[in-house]
C-alpha cells in the first residue's frame, strides 16, 4: 500500500493518540500524553501524519524559532507495529525538506530523544551535541542532536 504524508487534521487525533500509546513505555513515558494532547490543541508549528490507505501510521511536526536560526523536531513517532519499515526516515526527511522550504529556513535543526533512538537520528545525518543523565522529568537520559540544514544536505534529502 502506498504511503503518503499530509498535514495533521483534528480528525486524526484518535489515531495519533493510539500511535503514541503503542510506543509507551519503550519510547515515551505515559506522562507525555498530556503534553501531546496540549500540542495538538495549540500547536506551535505544523504537524504531519503518514498515512497508508486510511490508517495513520506515523506522526510528527516541528517548530521554528523566529529569533534563533533554529528548527526543533517534535513528536516524531511511528506506530510500534511499523517500526523498522522506513516510515520514520520518510517522515523525518519530509519534515526537514518542509523546513527548508520555509521563509524562515533554519540553519540548524535540533531534536532531543532517548539513547535507544539517538542512533536513528545519527544514521540520518544528525550529530550528538549533548547527553543529559536524568535529563527528562521521567528520569530517563536525554540526548540532544542537531542537523545542519545546508544546501548540500537539502540536495541529499531530495535524492
Sine and cosine of phi, psi and omega as CSV:
sin_phi,cos_phi,sin_psi,cos_psi,sin_omega,cos_omega
0.00,0.00,0.61,-0.79,-0.06,-1.00
-0.98,0.20,0.70,-0.72,0.04,-1.00
-1.00,-0.07,0.69,-0.73,0.12,-0.99
-0.72,-0.69,0.48,-0.88,0.02,-1.00
-0.90,-0.44,0.72,-0.69,-0.01,-1.00
-0.57,-0.82,0.15,-0.99,0.06,-1.00
-0.89,0.46,0.58,-0.82,0.11,-0.99
-0.91,0.42,0.62,-0.79,0.09,-1.00
-0.83,-0.56,0.49,-0.87,0.03,-1.00
-0.80,0.60,-0.51,0.86,0.03,-1.00
-0.91,0.41,-0.27,0.96,0.01,-1.00
-0.99,0.10,-0.17,0.99,-0.15,-0.99
-0.78,0.63,-0.78,0.63,-0.06,-1.00
-0.86,0.51,-0.70,0.72,0.00,-1.00
-0.92,0.38,-0.61,0.80,0.04,-1.00
-0.91,0.41,-0.70,0.71,0.02,-1.00
-0.90,0.44,-0.61,0.79,0.05,-1.00
-0.91,0.41,-0.65,0.76,0.04,-1.00
-0.90,0.44,-0.66,0.75,0.06,-1.00
-0.86,0.52,-0.78,0.63,-0.05,-1.00
-0.88,0.48,-0.49,0.87,0.03,-1.00
-0.92,0.39,-0.27,0.96,-0.01,-1.00
-0.97,-0.23,0.10,0.99,0.03,-1.00
-0.99,-0.12,0.74,-0.67,0.07,1.00
-0.99,-0.16,0.01,1.00,-0.12,-0.99
-0.89,0.45,-0.61,0.79,-0.08,-1.00
-0.89,-0.46,-0.37,0.93,0.05,-1.00
-0.64,-0.77,0.63,-0.78,0.18,-0.98
-0.96,0.26,0.52,-0.85,-0.01,-1.00
-0.83,0.55,-0.49,0.87,-0.04,-1.00
-0.89,0.45,-0.34,0.94,-0.01,-1.00
-0.98,0.20,-0.13,0.99,0.02,-1.00
-0.89,0.45,-0.59,0.81,0.03,-1.00
-0.88,0.47,-0.64,0.77,0.04,-1.00
-0.91,0.41,-0.68,0.73,0.03,-1.00
-0.87,0.49,-0.73,0.68,0.02,-1.00
-0.85,0.53,-0.70,0.72,0.02,-1.00
-0.89,0.46,-0.68,0.73,0.00,-1.00
-0.90,0.43,-0.60,0.80,0.04,-1.00
-0.92,0.39,-0.57,0.82,0.01,-1.00
-0.95,0.31,-0.62,0.78,-0.05,-1.00
-0.66,-0.75,0.97,0.25,-0.06,-1.00
-0.93,0.37,0.56,-0.83,0.08,-1.00
-0.99,-0.14,0.08,1.00,0.00,-1.00
-0.12,-0.99,-0.01,-1.00,-0.04,-1.00
-0.97,0.26,0.54,-0.84,0.12,-0.99
-0.88,-0.48,0.49,-0.87,-0.01,-1.00
-0.72,-0.69,0.43,-0.90,0.13,-0.99
-0.82,-0.57,0.55,-0.83,0.17,-0.98
-0.99,-0.16,0.77,-0.64,-0.13,-0.99
-0.81,-0.59,0.73,-0.68,0.17,-0.98
-0.91,-0.42,0.87,-0.50,-0.13,-0.99
0.88,0.47,-0.90,-0.44,0.07,-1.00
-0.94,-0.35,0.08,1.00,-0.08,-1.00
-1.00,-0.06,0.78,-0.63,0.13,-0.99
-0.98,0.21,0.86,-0.51,-0.03,-1.00
-0.91,-0.42,-0.16,0.99,0.02,-1.00
-0.36,-0.93,0.33,-0.94,-0.07,-1.00
-0.47,-0.88,0.57,-0.82,0.11,-0.99
-0.01,-1.00,0.26,-0.97,0.01,-1.00
-0.44,-0.90,-0.26,-0.97,0.05,-1.00
-0.39,-0.92,0.26,-0.96,0.09,-1.00
-0.78,-0.62,0.55,-0.83,0.07,-1.00
-0.91,-0.42,0.65,-0.76,0.07,-1.00
-1.00,0.00,0.77,-0.64,0.07,-1.00
-0.97,0.23,-0.36,0.93,-0.07,-1.00
-0.99,-0.12,-0.72,0.69,0.00,-1.00
-1.00,-0.09,0.39,-0.92,0.04,-1.00
-1.00,0.09,0.90,0.43,-0.25,-0.97
-0.56,-0.83,0.68,-0.74,0.20,-0.98
-0.89,-0.45,0.51,-0.86,0.00,-1.00
-0.79,-0.62,0.81,-0.58,0.08,-1.00
-0.97,0.24,0.66,-0.76,0.04,-1.00
-0.74,-0.67,0.61,-0.79,0.10,-0.99
0.74,0.67,0.80,0.60,0.15,-0.99
-0.99,0.15,0.93,-0.37,0.00,-1.00
-0.55,-0.83,0.57,-0.82,0.07,-1.00
-0.89,-0.46,0.67,-0.74,0.05,-1.00
-0.79,0.62,0.70,-0.71,-0.17,-0.99
-0.82,0.57,-0.58,0.81,-0.02,-1.00
-0.96,0.27,-0.06,1.00,0.01,-1.00
-0.91,-0.42,0.10,1.00,0.06,-1.00
-0.84,0.54,0.58,-0.81,0.04,-1.00
0.98,0.17,0.13,0.99,-0.06,-1.00
-1.00,-0.08,-0.09,1.00,-0.04,-1.00
1.00,-0.06,-0.11,0.99,-0.03,-1.00
-0.91,0.42,-0.64,0.77,0.00,-1.00
-0.87,0.50,-0.69,0.73,0.02,-1.00
-0.91,0.42,-0.67,0.74,0.02,-1.00
-0.88,0.47,-0.69,0.72,0.00,-1.00
-0.92,0.38,-0.63,0.77,0.05,-1.00
-0.88,0.48,-0.76,0.65,0.00,-1.00
-0.87,0.49,-0.64,0.77,0.03,-1.00
-0.86,0.51,-0.72,0.69,-0.02,-1.00
-0.91,0.41,-0.65,0.76,0.02,-1.00
-0.90,0.44,-0.70,0.72,0.02,-1.00
-0.92,0.40,-0.58,0.81,0.04,-1.00
-0.89,0.46,-0.69,0.72,0.05,-1.00
-0.88,0.47,-0.65,0.76,-0.03,-1.00
-0.88,0.47,-0.45,0.90,0.00,-1.00
-1.00,0.03,-0.01,1.00,-0.04,-1.00
-0.99,0.13,0.45,-0.89,0.06,-1.00
-0.86,0.52,-0.67,0.74,0.06,-1.00
-1.00,-0.04,0.82,0.58,-0.01,-1.00
-0.86,0.50,0.85,-0.53,-0.01,-1.00
-0.98,0.20,0.48,-0.88,0.13,-0.99
-0.98,0.19,-0.61,0.80,-0.04,-1.00
-0.88,-0.48,0.59,-0.81,0.11,-0.99
-0.84,-0.53,0.78,-0.63,-0.01,-1.00
-0.90,-0.44,0.35,-0.94,0.10,-1.00
-0.47,-0.88,0.58,-0.82,0.15,-0.99
-0.90,-0.44,0.62,-0.79,-0.08,-1.00
-0.40,-0.92,-0.05,-1.00,0.03,-1.00
-1.00,-0.02,0.37,-0.93,-0.02,-1.00
-0.82,0.57,-0.57,0.82,-0.06,-1.00
-0.96,0.27,-0.21,0.98,0.09,-1.00
-0.92,-0.39,-0.11,0.99,0.01,-1.00
-0.87,0.49,-0.58,0.82,0.00,-1.00
-0.87,0.50,-0.58,0.82,0.07,-1.00
-0.84,0.54,-0.76,0.65,-0.03,-1.00
-0.92,0.39,-0.59,0.80,0.05,-1.00
-0.90,0.44,-0.66,0.75,0.04,-1.00
-0.90,0.43,-0.39,0.92,0.01,-1.00
-1.00,-0.07,0.16,0.99,0.09,-1.00
0.98,-0.20,0.04,1.00,0.05,-1.00
-0.99,0.14,0.46,-0.89,0.08,-1.00
-0.88,-0.47,0.60,-0.80,0.03,-1.00
-0.95,0.32,0.76,-0.65,0.04,-1.00
-0.90,-0.44,-0.27,0.96,0.03,-1.00
-0.28,-0.96,0.51,-0.86,0.14,-0.99
-0.81,-0.59,0.72,-0.70,-0.06,-1.00
-0.81,-0.59,0.99,-0.11,0.09,-1.00
-0.86,0.52,0.78,-0.62,-0.04,-1.00
0.90,0.43,0.46,0.89,-0.09,-1.00
-0.95,0.31,-0.27,0.96,0.08,-1.00
-0.97,-0.23,0.47,-0.88,0.02,-1.00
-0.84,0.54,-0.46,0.89,0.02,-1.00
-0.95,0.32,-0.17,0.99,-0.03,-1.00
1.00,-0.09,-0.15,0.99,0.01,-1.00
-0.94,0.33,0.46,-0.89,0.08,-1.00
-0.95,0.32,0.58,-0.81,0.01,-1.00
-0.90,-0.44,0.66,-0.75,0.09,-1.00
-0.85,-0.53,0.81,-0.59,0.07,-1.00
-0.98,-0.19,0.70,-0.71,0.00,-1.00
-0.74,-0.67,0.36,-0.93,0.06,-1.00
-0.64,-0.77,0.37,-0.93,-0.01,-1.00
-0.72,-0.70,0.75,-0.66,0.06,-1.00
-1.00,0.05,0.90,-0.45,-0.04,-1.00
-1.00,0.05,0.88,0.47,-0.01,-1.00
-0.98,0.18,0.20,-0.98,0.06,-1.00
-0.86,0.51,-0.63,0.78,0.01,-1.00
-0.90,0.43,-0.67,0.74,0.02,-1.00
-0.90,0.44,-0.65,0.76,0.01,-1.00
-0.90,0.44,-0.67,0.74,0.03,-1.00
-0.88,0.48,-0.66,0.75,0.03,-1.00
-0.91,0.41,-0.63,0.77,0.01,-1.00
-0.90,0.44,-0.54,0.84,-0.03,-1.00
-0.96,0.27,-0.31,0.95,-0.03,-1.00
-1.00,0.00,0.00,0.00,0.00,0.00
